[in-house]
Amino acid sequence: MSKQILVQAQADHIESLFGGTPISAIEELVWNALDADATEVKVDLLTNQLGAVDAIRISDDGTGIDVLRADYTFGNLGGSWKREGKGTQVSGRRLHGRHGRGRFRAFALGTHVEWRTTMRIGGDLMSYTISGDADKPGMFELESLDSGPASGTEVFITGVRAVADSLLDAAETVQNLAAKFALYLKSYPHVRIYFNGLPVTPVIVQKQVTDYKLTLDGGQEAKLEVIEWKRKFVGAGRLVFAGPDGFQLHDMPVGVRSGTGASFTAYVVASRFPALHAENALVMDELNPEVRRCIDEVKKVLKAHFLAMSSEKTAFEVEWEGKIASLTKPERKALIEILKRSLKAK
């Protein structure tokens, strides 16, 4: 079986969806896997002899792509089936995608993309490949394959763009992904995400977690979770709004400095936020009075949090204060002279 699928949209509009950073494209492809009820998602970079990224593979153990509806799922832009669903089809987990744009983000990573998918139809497994090229926006080729051993999808990207080499910093990439999926992974602890074999989990990259309770309009309660990360990264210093299921609805720069140099993300969780998100109130940020009051409250707590943190002495400082206190006056003077010479040498 072989057929063409044409997207019902102008080519320039489709090409505009090819943009975005490599990390945001990876995030979209991981979300697509999670929306297909995957419990394990693996992102692997395949490099050439020069160490550059030659291909990218994102594989999952989800339900696969429904190729029986391929004309609808791949042929429509802005008409994703996910708009009609309240949760994933098997486990009912919260859905991320709504507009059917995620598949086009893959072209931000490379010029050729193949979706190799296996789905279960009745008692049988059926496998297909759906492929597309950046120079033919809106056109996909569907071909049947020999049946795979289990359901799931592998997205294989070639013609990789040079910007994708930014993903080679595994520590930075894992940190970004951990921050993005932190609450989701806490809500669904059986889900596993891997990047080049490294587990994407906040636990291994977070330095400290502190929880606070907030009171919103009408006496509603919210939880503020401040995660301080072990290393600095580009996506830090943001405020993330999430529903009680840990699903991220909106994020924005929080506008508060840690003062200690700590890299952090602030997550504010409340049952009220999904309704505000549906009203497009969250994206208005401080222009919406209710959201503005929430942001003000978060900033107030964050400032107090980091002020308290900066006043606490580290174990290193306490240790050296004790050592210096035990020195005699001549020994202190000698230590100061050593430090002065050291600074001059630099």
C-alpha positions as CSV (number, residue, x, y, z in Angstrom):
1,M,0.0,0.0,0.0
2,S,1.3,3.4,-1.0
3,K,-0.4,6.8,-1.1
4,Q,0.2,10.5,-0.9
5,I,-1.3,12.7,1.9
6,L,-1.7,16.4,1.1
7,V,-2.0,19.0,3.9
8,Q,-4.9,21.4,3.5
9,A,-2.9,24.6,4.1
10,Q,-0.7,27.1,2.2
11,A,3.0,26.1,1.8
12,D,4.3,29.3,3.4
13,H,2.1,28.8,6.5
14,I,3.4,25.2,6.8
15,E,7.0,26.4,6.4
16,S,6.5,28.9,9.2
17,L,5.9,26.0,11.5
18,F,9.4,24.6,10.7
19,G,11.0,27.2,13.0
20,G,11.9,27.1,16.6
21,T,14.9,25.9,18.5
22,P,16.2,22.3,18.4
23,I,15.3,21.7,22.0
24,S,11.7,23.0,21.5
25,A,11.4,20.6,18.5
26,I,12.6,17.7,20.7
27,E,10.0,18.7,23.4
28,E,7.2,18.6,20.8
29,L,8.2,15.2,19.6
30,V,8.4,13.8,23.1
31,W,4.9,15.3,23.8
32,N,3.6,13.5,20.7
33,A,4.9,10.2,22.1
34,L,3.4,10.9,25.5
35,D,0.0,11.8,23.9
36,A,0.1,8.4,22.3
37,D,0.2,6.7,25.8
38,A,3.9,6.0,25.6
39,T,5.5,5.0,29.0
40,E,9.0,5.0,27.6
41,V,10.4,7.6,25.2
42,K,14.0,7.6,24.0
43,V,15.8,10.4,22.2
44,D,19.1,9.5,20.5
45,L,21.6,11.6,18.6
46,L,23.5,9.6,15.9
47,T,26.8,11.3,15.2
48,N,29.3,11.1,12.3
49,Q,33.1,10.7,12.4
50,L,33.5,14.4,13.0
51,G,31.2,14.3,16.0
52,A,28.4,16.3,14.4
53,V,24.8,15.1,14.6
54,D,24.0,13.0,11.5
55,A,20.6,11.7,12.4
56,I,18.1,12.0,15.3
57,R,15.8,9.2,16.5
58,I,12.9,9.5,18.9
59,S,11.3,6.2,19.7
60,D,8.4,5.2,22.0
61,D,6.2,2.3,23.1
62,G,2.9,4.1,22.6
63,T,-0.2,3.1,20.6
64,G,1.3,4.3,17.3
65,I,-0.2,6.6,14.7
66,D,-3.7,5.7,13.5
67,V,-2.9,5.4,9.7
68,L,-6.6,4.6,9.0
69,R,-7.2,8.2,9.8
70,A,-3.9,9.4,8.2
71,D,-5.6,11.7,5.8
72,Y,-7.2,13.5,8.8
73,T,-4.3,13.3,11.3
74,F,-1.6,14.3,8.8
75,G,-3.7,16.0,6.2
76,N,-5.3,18.7,8.4
77,L,-3.6,21.6,10.1
78,G,-5.4,23.0,13.2
79,G,-7.7,20.0,13.3
80,S,-5.9,17.6,15.6
81,W,-8.0,14.7,17.1
82,K,-6.6,15.8,20.5
83,R,-9.0,18.8,20.5
84,E,-11.8,16.4,20.8
85,G,-10.3,14.2,23.5
86,K,-10.0,14.9,27.3
87,G,-7.2,12.4,27.8
88,T,-5.0,9.8,26.1
89,Q,-6.9,6.9,24.6
90,V,-5.7,4.1,26.8
91,S,-4.6,5.5,30.2
92,G,-6.5,8.9,30.1
93,R,-3.4,11.0,30.8
94,R,-3.6,14.7,30.1
95,L,-3.1,15.6,26.4
96,H,-0.6,18.2,25.3
97,G,-1.2,18.7,21.6
98,R,-4.3,20.5,20.3
99,H,-3.5,22.1,16.9
100,G,-1.9,19.3,14.9
101,R,1.4,21.3,14.5
102,G,3.8,19.1,16.4
103,R,4.7,16.9,13.5
104,F,5.9,20.0,11.5
105,R,8.3,21.0,14.4
106,A,10.4,18.0,13.4
107,F,11.6,19.9,10.3
108,A,13.3,22.4,12.6
109,L,15.8,19.5,13.2
110,G,16.3,18.1,9.7
111,T,15.1,18.2,6.1
112,H,13.7,14.7,5.9
113,V,11.5,13.0,8.5
114,E,10.1,9.5,8.7
115,W,7.5,8.3,11.1
116,R,7.9,4.5,11.4
117,T,4.8,3.4,13.3
118,T,3.1,0.2,14.4
119,M,-0.5,0.2,15.6
120,R,-2.9,-2.5,16.7
121,I,-6.0,-3.0,14.6
122,G,-8.2,-5.6,16.3
123,G,-5.9,-8.4,17.2
124,D,-3.3,-7.6,14.5
125,L,-0.3,-5.3,14.4
126,M,0.0,-3.2,11.3
127,S,3.2,-1.2,10.4
128,Y,3.6,1.8,8.2
129,T,6.0,4.6,7.4
130,I,5.0,8.2,6.8
131,S,7.7,10.4,5.3
132,G,8.0,14.0,4.4
133,D,10.6,16.5,3.1
134,A,11.1,20.1,4.0
135,D,11.3,21.1,0.3
136,K,7.8,19.6,-0.3
137,P,5.9,21.2,2.6
138,G,2.5,19.7,3.1
139,M,3.1,16.5,1.2
140,F,3.6,13.1,3.0
141,E,4.1,9.6,1.6
142,L,2.4,6.7,3.3
143,E,3.7,3.1,2.7
144,S,2.9,-0.2,4.4
145,L,5.7,-2.3,6.0
146,D,6.1,-5.7,7.4
147,S,4.4,-5.9,10.8
148,G,6.6,-4.9,13.8
149,P,6.8,-6.8,17.1
150,A,4.9,-4.2,19.2
151,S,3.0,-1.0,18.9
152,G,4.9,2.3,19.0
153,T,6.5,5.0,16.8
154,E,10.0,5.9,15.8
155,V,10.6,9.3,14.3
156,F,13.8,9.3,12.3
157,I,15.2,12.6,11.1
158,T,18.0,13.0,8.5
159,G,19.4,16.0,6.6
160,V,20.1,17.3,10.1
161,R,20.5,21.1,10.4
162,A,23.7,22.5,11.8
163,V,21.8,24.1,14.7
164,A,21.0,20.6,16.1
165,D,24.6,20.3,17.2
166,S,23.5,22.4,20.2
167,L,21.8,19.3,21.6
168,L,25.2,17.6,21.9
169,D,25.7,19.2,25.3
170,A,24.0,16.3,27.0
171,A,24.0,18.0,30.5
172,E,22.4,21.2,29.1
173,T,19.8,19.2,27.1
174,V,18.8,16.9,29.9
175,Q,18.5,19.9,32.2
176,N,16.2,21.7,29.8
177,L,14.0,18.6,29.3
178,A,13.9,17.9,33.0
179,A,12.7,21.4,33.7
180,K,10.0,21.1,30.9
181,F,8.7,17.7,32.0
182,A,9.3,18.0,35.8
183,L,5.7,18.2,36.9
184,Y,4.4,15.7,34.3
185,L,7.0,13.1,35.4
186,K,6.0,13.6,39.0
187,S,2.3,13.2,38.1
188,Y,3.0,10.1,36.1
189,P,6.0,8.4,37.8
190,H,5.7,5.3,35.6
191,V,6.7,7.3,32.6
192,R,10.4,7.3,31.5
193,I,12.2,9.7,29.2
194,Y,15.8,9.1,28.1
195,F,18.2,11.4,26.2
196,N,21.2,9.6,24.7
197,G,20.8,6.9,27.4
198,L,20.6,9.4,30.3
199,P,17.4,9.5,32.3
200,V,15.5,12.8,32.1
201,T,14.4,13.2,35.7
202,P,14.4,16.3,37.9
203,V,15.8,14.2,40.8
204,I,19.3,13.9,39.3
205,V,19.6,17.5,38.1
206,Q,17.9,19.4,40.9
207,K,19.8,20.9,43.8
208,Q,16.9,21.7,46.1
209,V,13.1,21.7,46.1
210,T,11.0,24.0,48.4
211,D,7.2,24.1,48.5
212,Y,5.0,27.0,49.6
213,K,1.2,27.4,49.9
214,L,-0.4,30.5,48.3
215,T,-3.8,31.9,48.6
216,L,-5.4,33.1,45.3
217,D,-8.6,35.1,44.6
218,G,-11.6,33.8,46.4
219,G,-9.5,32.0,49.0
220,Q,-8.5,29.3,46.5
221,E,-5.2,27.5,47.4
222,A,-2.2,27.0,45.2
223,K,1.1,25.3,45.6
224,L,4.4,27.0,44.6
225,E,7.2,24.6,44.0
226,V,10.7,26.2,43.6
227,I,13.2,23.9,42.1
228,E,16.8,25.1,42.2
229,W,19.0,23.3,39.6
230,K,22.6,22.1,40.0
231,R,23.7,24.0,36.9
232,K,22.7,27.1,35.0
233,F,20.8,26.7,31.7
234,V,19.0,28.9,29.2
235,G,15.5,28.0,30.2
236,A,15.9,28.8,33.9
237,G,14.3,31.7,35.8
238,R,10.8,31.1,34.6
239,L,7.4,30.8,36.2
240,V,5.3,27.9,35.1
241,F,1.5,27.6,35.6
242,A,0.2,24.1,35.9
243,G,-3.1,22.3,36.7
244,P,-3.5,19.8,39.6
245,D,-2.4,17.0,37.3
246,G,1.0,18.6,36.8
247,F,0.4,19.5,33.2
248,Q,2.1,22.8,32.2
249,L,-0.3,25.3,30.8
250,H,1.8,28.5,30.4
251,D,5.2,29.8,31.3
252,M,6.8,33.2,31.4
253,P,10.0,34.9,32.7
254,V,9.4,35.3,36.5
255,G,11.5,38.5,36.8
256,V,13.1,37.6,40.1
257,R,16.8,37.0,40.6
258,S,17.9,34.4,43.0
259,G,20.7,36.6,44.5
260,T,22.7,33.5,45.2
261,G,23.4,32.8,41.5
262,A,21.2,29.7,41.7
263,S,19.4,28.6,38.5
264,F,15.8,27.9,39.3
265,T,12.3,27.3,37.9
266,A,9.1,28.2,39.9
267,Y,6.0,26.0,39.3
268,V,2.7,27.3,40.6
269,V,-0.1,24.7,40.6
270,A,-3.8,25.3,41.2
271,S,-7.1,23.8,40.1
272,R,-8.2,27.2,38.9
273,F,-5.5,27.5,36.1
274,P,-7.1,25.1,33.5
275,A,-10.2,27.3,33.4
276,L,-8.0,30.5,33.1
277,H,-6.0,28.7,30.3
278,A,-9.2,27.9,28.4
279,E,-10.2,31.6,28.6
280,N,-6.7,32.6,27.3
281,A,-6.2,34.5,30.5
282,L,-2.8,33.0,31.4
283,V,-1.2,34.1,28.1
284,M,-2.2,37.6,29.0
285,D,0.1,37.5,32.0
286,E,-0.1,40.7,34.0
287,L,-2.8,42.2,31.8
288,N,-5.3,39.9,33.4
289,P,-6.1,41.2,37.0
290,E,-6.5,37.7,38.5
291,V,-3.3,36.4,36.9
292,R,-1.4,39.6,37.8
293,R,-2.3,39.1,41.5
294,C,-1.1,35.6,41.4
295,I,2.2,36.6,39.8
296,D,2.6,39.4,42.4
297,E,2.1,36.8,45.2
298,V,4.6,34.4,43.6
299,K,7.2,37.2,43.2
300,K,6.7,38.2,46.9
301,V,7.3,34.6,48.1
302,L,10.3,34.1,45.7
303,K,12.0,37.3,46.9
304,A,11.6,36.2,50.5
305,H,12.8,32.7,49.7
306,F,16.0,33.9,48.1
307,L,16.6,36.5,50.7
308,A,16.5,33.7,53.3
309,M,18.7,31.5,51.2
310,S,21.4,34.3,50.8
311,S,21.5,34.8,54.6
312,E,22.3,31.2,55.2
313,K,26.0,30.4,55.4
314,T,27.2,27.4,53.4
315,A,28.9,24.5,55.1
316,F,32.1,25.6,53.4
317,E,31.8,29.1,55.0
318,V,31.0,27.7,58.4
319,E,34.0,25.4,58.2
320,W,36.5,28.1,57.3
321,E,35.1,30.6,59.8
322,G,35.8,28.0,62.4
323,K,39.3,27.4,61.1
324,I,40.1,31.2,61.0
325,A,38.7,31.7,64.5
326,S,41.2,29.2,65.9
327,L,44.2,31.0,64.4
328,T,46.4,33.2,66.4
329,K,46.8,36.9,65.4
330,P,50.2,36.3,63.7
331,E,48.8,33.3,61.8
332,R,45.9,35.4,60.5
333,K,48.3,38.1,59.4
334,A,50.4,35.5,57.5
335,L,47.2,34.1,55.9
336,I,46.2,37.5,54.7
337,E,49.7,38.1,53.1
338,I,49.4,34.8,51.3
339,L,46.0,35.7,49.9
340,K,47.3,39.1,48.8
341,R,50.2,37.6,46.9
342,S,47.8,35.1,45.3
343,L,45.5,37.8,44.1
344,K,48.4,39.8,42.7
345,A,49.6,36.7,40.8
346,K,46.2,36.5,39.1
